[in-house]
């Protein structure tokens, strides 16, 4: 199986998928191209990584959420900033990157 895989199923009991997983480096990537409601997608994607690690046998150490620069700026405040800052309690680092 390749080290970098796209559309990785979170767990056999779930239908959700993670956009890209680098299994060798332990990095999950999600891309949100629309600036509409990025926070909804962000939280959902964080939980997909939690489920992947807990139910799917994964070992993600870093979750990278890629989105428009304006959306990344909005996610740098409030609850999303808190989630990013306490990612280690979730078992992995969380990073929001503006494109």
Beta strands, then each sheet from edge to edge (+ up, - down):
strand 1: 4-9
strand 2: 17-22
strand 3: 27-32
strand 4: 62-67
strand 5: 93-98
sheet 1: 1+ 2- 3+ 4+ 5+
end
